[in-house]
Amino acid sequence: MADLSILHVDMDAFYVEVERQDDPSLVGKPVIVGGDSERGVVASASYEARSRGVRSAMSSVVAKNLCPDAVFVRSNFSRYREVSQQVHQILYSVTPHLEPIALDEAFLDVGGAHKLFGSSEEIAWQIRNDVHETVGLDCSVGVASSKLLAKLASVAAKPQAHLDGVKAGLGVFVVHLDQADEFLKEHPVEALWGVGRATLEKLSILGINSVGDLAAAPKELLIQELGASHGNHLSSLSKGIDVREVDSDRERKSISHEETFASDVYERDVLVSEIVRLSDAVSSRAREQGLAGRTIHLKVRRPDMSYVTRSVTLESAVDTLPEIAGKATELLTQLDLGEGVRLLGVGLSKLGSPGPEQLTFSDVEENNSGWRRLSMAMDRIRQKYGSSAIGPGFPRRSS
């Protein structure tokens, strides 16, 4: 199994299972993580809910109709990050060649770990056992010769939700070299990276529905219909050609938080309060990861679903609440709020290590060192007592 050095580790219903750890009364029930308002979106669903047709990114209204007895739980990303870090520690104990993709999944290259831990399949089973024993959660592991095949293999290893119930997964699935072509061509074409809704519609018109269909299609046709870059990319993937390596040095490009409101917001003071709350979450994550950023983003989604974004790039990197919230609030003044706001987001990019000096806005400039001490104190309180133990305060609105 020397050539099967790529593993894809994917946690099973990660957000839901973390919530069940914290509230065992949810075990066995159909659980949906996400907002339950008309504007809510499903972030994760238990396999019991998935057997009713509920899927991630689905409207909460649709999810309620499919599964009326579902229990909705609001997302707690600080808790999910905490558990994710525990899982990553287990993965790093196997190999430093780790590429986290999200809180609940990562690629590993275990080619250099065989002498210590055995074959790739043995390593996959050991990871699964260690995660279960140490963290108390289940994961599915795909083993293959490339990232594409390993990702598809982890899906094949997962539990399966059907109308008649949930079928236990294999836990580990290995795509051997002599089985790769057969395994790949049986997948629907949308299983490939780069096949979104628009591409899927174009391929469907061409009669291309499976990866096998795509592999048999002339490359010239794909280039003509999809463009040179996209056509070449999908043609290669359909034939199992994926030369991407596990990128353990990949840097996080941005940190952001956003909120979809239950009803459209028109009041500027409400949006400013939300900016402070979102900036607090962004700054806390940045400090947690030892990062600061030079570019601050504000993202607004209007009721007609159109997006408006504004950003500002500073001379020095920042990582505290007042610095991020101050600039994001300035960006808000550039927008016309007459049409209302459906979604609001704050982000931080151009990330790097915090510099010796931080850029501040004027009303706290003299007390910047105080803000940094306060921020670090808040971080320690949250680490000890939980993410909701302390947060920014807001002045009361007059009635």
N, C-alpha and C positions, 0 to 999 in steps of 0.2 A: 504494500500500500504506500510505497515511497512517493508516488506521484499524486496521491490524494492528500495534499498537505493543507487544503483550505477548509476551515470549519465556519459555519454560520450558526451562531447561538441566538435563539429567539425565545424570550420568555412567553409562557402560555397565559393569555388574558391578564397581562401584567398588572395594569391598574386595578382591575377588579380583584385579583388575588391579594394585592397589598391591602385593599380596603377590607377584605374578608379576614386578613390577619388581625387588623385592628378592631373589627366587629364580627366575631364568629357567628352572630345571628344571621348574617347574610349568606352563609354557606348553604348550598342547595337551592337557593332562590335565583330567579332571573334578575340579574343586576346590570344596571346601565350606569356607567360613569359619564357624567356630563350634565348640562343644565336641562331642566324639565319644562322650561318656558317655551312659548311659541317660537322663539328665536334660538332655542337650544340645539346643540349638535352632539351626537354620540361620540365620545372620545374612546370608549372601550365598552365591550359587552361580554358578559359571561357566556359560556357555551350553552347554558340553558336558554338565554335570550337569543343567541344566534340560531338555535334550533327553530325559533319562531320567525326567522328571517331578519333579525336586527343585525346591522353591520356598522362598523366604524364610519364616521363622517356622514351618517344618515341624520336627517332631521329628527329631532326628539318627538315632534308631532307624529311623524310616520312610525317611529319606534313604538310610541304609546298605542297606536292603532294595532300594530302587529302583536304587541305583548302588553296588554292592559294591566297585568299584575306585576309588571317589572318594578323593582325598587331603584329609584334614581339616587345617585350619590354624587355630590359635587367633587370635582377634581382637586387633588391635594398634591401638586407637583413637587413641593419641597420634600414631602414624604417619599414620593416616587424616586426622586433623585437620591435620597438617602439610601434606599434599598438598592438602587442601581449601582451605587458606589460599592456596596458590599459584594454584589455580583461581579463587578469589574475586578475587585481584589482577587477573587477566586480565579478569574481568567488570566490575570497578570501572573499568578503563581505558576501558570503553565508555560506562558511565553510572553516576551515583551512585544511581540509582533501582533498588536491588537488594534483594530480600527472600530471604535464605537460608531454606530450608525444612528442610534436613538437611545433613549433611556432603557429600552427593553431588548435591544439587539446589537450584535457586534460580529465582525469577521475576525478570525484568527488564522495565522500561518503557523502551523505546528511542525513544519519540516525540520526544525532544529531541536525538537523536543522528543523525538522518537527514542533516542538512547536512554533518556531518563524515564519516560512514561509509557513507552510501548507504541503500538500502531496508532494511526489517526482514529480508527474506530474505538480502540481502547481508551484513548484520551477523551473522545466524545462522551463515552459512558461515564468516565470518571468525573468529567465536568458536570454532567447531569446529576450524578449522585451527590457531589460536593455542594452544588447549589441547593439541592433539596435538603440535605442534612444541615447545612450552615444557615441558609436563609429561610428555609421552609417553603420554598416555591418550586414549581416545575418549569423546566425549559425543554425545548426541542432543539436538536442539533443535526445539521446537515453536513455531510462529509463528501468532498468532491475534489476535482482537479482545478476548479475555477470558482470565482465568486458567484457567477451566474448560476452554475449548477448547485453550489452549496446552498444558496438562497432558496432555490426551488426544492432542494432536498429537505431543508428544515420545515418547509410547508408540508411536505409529504409525511414528515415525522409527527405532525401535530394531531391533537384530538380533532375529530370531525363531527360537526353539528348537522344533524339531519332532522327532518320533520318527526321521525319516530324516536328521537332522542340523541344522546351524545355517545359517540364511539371513541373509546380510548385510543390514543395515538401510539405510534411505535416508539417514540422517545428519541431514537437515533435512526437516521436513514442514510445509507451509503450509496453513492452513485459510482460504481466501478467503471473503469475506462472502457471496457467492452460493452457496457450498457448505456453509455452516455447518450448516444444518438437516439436510441429507441426511447429512452426516458424523456429526452427533451422534446421530440417531435409530437408527443402525445399531449402536450400542454396547449391550452388555448393561447392564441397569439398575444392576448393582453397580459399574460404572465411575464412578458419581456419588459425590461426597462426601456422606457421611451415610447411605449404604446399607450397613449392617453385616449380620451374620448374621440378627438378629431381624427387621430391616426387610425383608430379602430374602425371608424366609419369608412374611411378611404379604403382600408384593407378589405372590409366586408363587401364593398361594392365590387372589388376585384375577385371576390370569391375566396379570399384568404382568411381562414378562421382559426387554423391551428398553426403551431410553430412548424410542423411538417409542411403545411401548405406554403408557408413563408420561405422555407429553405428551398422548396422546389421552384419558386418564382424566379424569373430572370432578374438579375441585379439591375439591368438597364431599365426594366419596368418600374422597379421600386424607386430608382433614382428619378425617373420621369415623374412619378406620382408624389413622391415625398421630398424630393430635393437630394442633392448629392450627399451631404453629410448624414442626414437621417436615413436615407436609403442604404448607404454603405454600412452604417452602424447596425441597422436591423438585419440586414443580410448576413453580416458576420455573426451576430448573436444567434440567429436561427440555426446556424451550422455549428454552434458550440464554441465559436472563436471569441474568447474573452481573455485578453492579456493583462487586464488590470491586476495590480498587486495589492496586497493588504497594506494600506497606508497608515502606519503607526505614527507618522509625524504630521498627519493632517491637522491643521489648526482650525479651531472653531471660528467661523466667519462672523457670527453675530450672536447677540443675546437679546431676546425680545419677549414681551408679554402683551397679550391683548384680551379684550373683553367684548363680547357681543351682548348688547343690552336687550332686556325683555321688551322694551318699547323705545321708540326713537327719542333721543335726547336733544333738546334744543338749548338748554340753559348752560351758559359758559361756566358758571361757578361749579356746576355738577361735573362738567368735563374736566375742569382743573383739579377737582378732588380725585377724580379717577386717574388723572395723569400722575398725581402724587403717589397714589396706591400702586400703579403699574411701575413707576420709576423705582419705588422701594423694592419691588420684586426683582427688577432688572439689576439694580445696584447690589442687592444681596447675592444674587447668583454670580455676578462678576467677581465680587470679593471672595466668594466661596471657591472660585476657580483660579484665584490669583491673577485676575485680568482687569484691565481698564480699557476704555475705548475713547477714540477721538471724535467719532461721528455719532450724533444723536438723531434718531428718526422719530417722526410722528406719522402714524397711519390712521386714516379715517375712511370708513366705508359708509356711503350714503344709503338712504332707503331704496334707491333705484339700483343698488348693488355695485355702483361705480366706486372706484377707489381714488383717494387723493393722498399723496404722500409729500412730506416736507422733511428736510434734513439740514443739519448744520455741522460743519467740521471745525473742531477746535485746534488750537496750537498744541495743547497738552492733553494727555489722556485723563479721563475722570472715572470715578467709581463710587461716588456717594450720592445719596438721595437728592440733596438740594441742588447739586450741580446738574444732574440729569433732568430733574423735574423743572428747574428754572429754564433751561434751554428749550425743553419740550413745550412748556407753557408759552414761551415766546413764539414758537412755531405755530401754536394754536391761534395766535392773534392774526396770522396771515390767512386764515380760512374763513369763509362765509358759512355760518352755521344755520342760515335760514332754512335750508332743506332738511335739517336734522342730522343726527349721527346714529348709525346703526351699530357700528363697531369702532372701537378706539384701541390703538396699539402704540407702545413705546419700545424703541429698540436702541441697541448700542452696537456699533461695528468699528472696523479698523482697530481690532483688539491687539493688545500686547501687555507686557508687564507694567504695573503702575510705576510712573516716574517719581522722582524725589519730590516734585512739586505738582500740585493739582490746580487746575484752572477753576475758579469759582465765580459765581455771580455776585454782584457788588454787595448786597445786604448781608452776606455771610463771609465776605472775603477775609476780614480780620479774624474771624473765628474758625477758619478752615481746619486748623489742627484740632479744634474742639469737635467739629463735625466728624472728623475721621475717628476720633476717640469714641464718640457717641455711636458711630456706625459699627465699630468693632465690638462695643459693649452690647449693642442690639444683636449682633451675630452670635455672641456667646450665649445670650439669653435664649435665642431661638434654638440653638444647638442643644441646650439643656432641657428646655421646656416645650419645644415644638414651635412650628412656624407661626402659629396664631397667638403666641404668648405676648407679643408686643408688635406694635405697628405705628404708623404715623397718625397723628390726631388731626381732626378737622374742626373748624369753628362751626358752632351751631347756626343753622340758617334761621332767619327770623320768620315767624309764621304770618 
